Amino acid sequence: MMHFTHFITEIFLLLFLLITYLQSGMDKILDWKGNVGWLKEHFAKTPFKNSVPLLLSIILITEMIAGALCAIGIFQMGFSGSTTIAFYAAVLSCIILLMLLFGQRMAKDYEGAKTIAVYFIPSVFLLYLLNT
């Protein structure tokens, strides 16, 4: 139990990502049609226009896996002091955010791309903390 205080920064970053990805994934599940409709319009002028449901499925699955890894990572760090799962959560988080950033750039949604950068910073910082 003492490990929780030792990894407090990493745990708060994992909680941030856990909330982010699980909420995002749940929103996609609960409003699939609305998300697909909005994204088809958003990517209408991109090479992704015919692949929106497939790409959204990939994002949904990776977000849910990342959220689960964050939760498992928190418990693993807190109880055993191991950071292995948390590290994989941070890596997957960075990959997800790079995929989202690429999509926003392709759609020429530069404001959306800036928002993703805000999430990328804590993900990279977490990766740094777990890799040192």
N, C-alpha and C positions, 0 to 999 in steps of 0.2 A: 504494500500500500504506500510505502514511502516513495516509490518511483513517481507517483503523480506529481509531487512537488518538484522533483528533479526535472521533469519534462513539461513543466507548466506552459511554457511558450509554445512548444510543439503541439500540446494537447489543445490549446485554444485555437491554433491555426487549423488543426484537424477538425475541431468542432465547427469552425467557420466553413470549411469545405464540405463537411457532412451536411450541414443545413443547406448550403448552396445547391449541392447536387441532388440530395433527396427531394427537396422542394421542387427543383426544376424537373426532375424525373416524374414526380407525382403530378405536376401540372401537365406534362405531356401525356401521361396515362389518362388523367381525368378529362382532358380537353383535346383529345387526339385530332378530331376533325377540325376544330378551331385552329390548332397549331399548324396542321398540314395546309389548310386554306390560306392562312396568313403567310406561311413560308413559300407556298407556290407563287403567290403574288410578289413576295420579297425577292425571290430568285428567278423571276420571269425572264429577265434579260441576261441570264448567266448560263453557262453550260450545265448547271445543276437543275435546270427547270423541270426536267423529266425524271429526276431522281430524288425528289424531296421526301417521299415516304420512306424510301430505303435509307437515305442519309439521316433522317430524323430517328429512325429505328436504331441506327448505329450509335447516334449521340445518346439516345435514351438508355440503351444497354450499358454503354460505357459510364454514363453518369451514375446509374444505379450501382454498378460494380464499384466505382470510385467511392460513393457514399458508404457502401458496406465495408470497403477496405479502411476507410477513415474510422468507422465505428470499431472495427476489430483492432485497428492500430492503436486506438486510444486504450482499449482494455489490455492489449499486449504490452504496451509501454508501461501502463500503470501497475500491472501485476507482476510482470517478469523483467521489465527494464529493456526488453528487446525492441528495436525500432524497425525491424524488417518489414512488417506489413505496412507501417506508416510510411516508410520509404516508397513502397510500391504505390501507395495511395497518392503520394506527392507526384511521382512520375506520371501516373495516369492522369492526374489533375492537369499537369502541364500539357500533356498530349491532347486532352479534351479541349483545353483553352486554345491551343494552337489550331486545332480543327475549326473551332468556332471563329477564331480570328481570320483564318483563311476564307471561310464562307462570307464573313462580313466584308472583307476586302474585295472578294469577287463580286458581291452585290453592290459594291461602292457605297456601303453604309459606313462611312468613316466615324461617325459618332458612336455607332454600335461597336466598332472596332476599338475605339478608345475605352469604352466601358469594359470590354474584355481585358484590356491591359490592366485595369484596376484589380481584377481578380487574379491575373497572372503574377503580379508582384508578390502577394502573400504565398502563392504556390511555389514560386521559385525560392523565396526566403525559407519556406519549410523544407524544401529539397536541400538547400544549403545547410540548414541546421542539422538535418538528419544525415548528411554526407560528411560532416566534419568530426 
